[in-house]
Amino acid sequence: MWETYFKNGLLENKANYRDGKNDGTWEVYSYDGSLSVKGIFKDGKKDGLWKTFFQNGQVESKETYKDGKRVGFWEYYYKNGKLWKQQTYTDGTDGFEEKYNR
C-alpha cells in the first residue's frame, strides 16, 4: 500500500501497486479529508465500480470499467443527491443517455 499526505497531515492518496502497476483499491481525498474518488485497478487498468464524491459526501458519479474500458450503466448526480444523468456503455463506446431535472 502506498499513501501520500497533504501538508496539513491529512491523507491525499491511498493506492496499491503490483509489479509497478496500479492494482487493487485506489482512493483520492480532498484537502479537507473528504473522499473524492474510489475505485479499483486490475493490472494497471480501471476495473469494476468507480465512484466520485462531492465534498459534502454525496455520490457525484458511479462508473463501471472492464479492462480499462467504459462498460455498463453509469450514473451522475446533482450535489443534492438527485439523479442528473444515466448513460450506458458497451466496450468503451457511448450508448443510450438520459438526463433528468433537478
Backbone torsions as a table, in degrees:
resi	resn	phi	psi	omega
1	MET	NA	137.0	-179.1
2	TRP	-119.4	131.8	-179.5
3	GLU	-131.9	143.6	171.1
4	THR	-125.0	156.6	-175.8
5	TYR	-130.7	148.3	173.0
6	PHE	-71.9	165.3	177.5
7	LYS	-60.6	-24.9	179.3
8	ASN	-80.2	1.3	177.0
9	GLY	91.6	-8.2	179.8
10	LEU	-82.1	151.4	-179.2
11	LEU	-63.0	133.9	178.1
12	GLU	-105.1	-47.3	-179.1
13	ASN	-141.1	147.5	172.8
14	LYS	-138.0	122.8	-175.3
15	ALA	-146.0	157.7	175.1
16	ASN	-115.7	143.1	179.3
17	TYR	-130.3	148.9	172.6
18	ARG	-142.5	127.4	-179.3
19	ASP	52.8	38.8	177.1
20	GLY	78.4	5.9	-179.7
21	LYS	-119.4	149.0	172.5
22	ASN	-58.6	133.1	-179.6
23	ASP	-156.6	109.3	-178.3
24	GLY	113.5	-163.2	-176.4
25	THR	-64.7	140.4	179.0
26	TRP	-133.5	127.1	-178.8
27	GLU	-131.9	141.0	176.0
28	VAL	-125.3	136.4	-178.1
29	TYR	-118.2	153.3	174.8
30	SER	-82.5	165.3	-177.7
31	TYR	-58.5	-26.5	179.4
32	ASP	-84.6	-0.1	178.3
33	GLY	96.1	-4.6	-179.6
34	SER	-78.7	145.7	178.9
35	LEU	-69.0	130.8	-177.2
36	SER	-107.5	-42.4	-178.0
37	VAL	-143.3	139.6	174.5
38	LYS	-142.6	130.2	179.4
39	GLY	-163.7	-173.2	-177.0
40	ILE	-127.9	136.1	170.6
41	PHE	-107.2	146.1	173.8
42	LYS	-132.1	114.2	-180.0
43	ASP	54.3	41.9	175.9
44	GLY	85.1	1.3	-178.5
45	LYS	-123.5	145.0	176.3
46	LYS	-60.0	138.7	-177.6
47	ASP	-152.2	128.8	179.3
48	GLY	88.3	-159.7	-175.0
49	LEU	-78.5	131.6	172.7
50	TRP	-120.6	138.7	177.7
51	LYS	-127.7	141.8	169.2
52	THR	-115.1	153.2	-174.8
53	PHE	-130.9	144.4	169.2
54	PHE	-73.8	163.1	179.7
55	GLN	-63.9	-21.6	178.2
56	ASN	-79.4	0.8	177.8
57	GLY	94.1	-13.9	178.6
58	GLN	-68.0	147.0	176.8
59	VAL	-68.4	131.0	176.9
60	GLU	-94.1	-39.7	178.4
61	SER	-154.0	154.9	172.1
62	LYS	-127.5	121.9	-174.9
63	GLU	-131.3	144.2	179.9
64	THR	-120.6	136.2	-179.8
65	TYR	-126.5	152.6	172.7
66	LYS	-138.3	115.4	179.5
67	ASP	55.7	37.9	177.2
68	GLY	85.1	-3.4	-179.2
69	LYS	-105.6	145.6	176.0
70	ARG	-67.2	129.2	177.4
71	VAL	-142.1	158.4	170.8
72	GLY	74.5	-155.1	-171.0
73	PHE	-96.9	120.3	178.4
74	TRP	-109.5	145.6	178.6
75	GLU	-130.8	142.6	177.2
76	TYR	-126.9	144.1	-173.6
77	TYR	-127.9	155.2	168.9
78	TYR	-77.2	165.5	178.3
79	LYS	-60.5	-25.2	-179.4
80	ASN	-81.9	0.9	177.1
81	GLY	93.9	-8.1	179.2
82	LYS	-78.6	147.3	-179.5
83	LEU	-65.0	130.5	178.4
84	TRP	-101.6	-47.1	-173.6
85	LYS	-152.9	145.4	172.0
86	GLN	-122.6	142.1	-178.6
87	GLN	-146.0	146.3	176.8
88	THR	-115.5	149.0	178.7
89	TYR	-132.1	143.0	174.2
90	THR	-128.3	114.8	178.1
91	ASP	52.8	40.9	176.8
92	GLY	86.7	-1.9	-176.6
93	THR	-103.6	136.4	177.1
94	ASP	-59.0	144.4	175.9
95	GLY	-129.8	-135.5	-178.8
96	PHE	-62.5	139.3	176.0
97	GLU	-133.6	136.6	178.2
98	GLU	-137.0	131.3	-179.7
99	LYS	-112.5	153.2	-177.1
100	TYR	-127.9	155.9	174.7
101	ASN	-81.4	159.9	179.3
102	ARG	-64.8	NA	NA
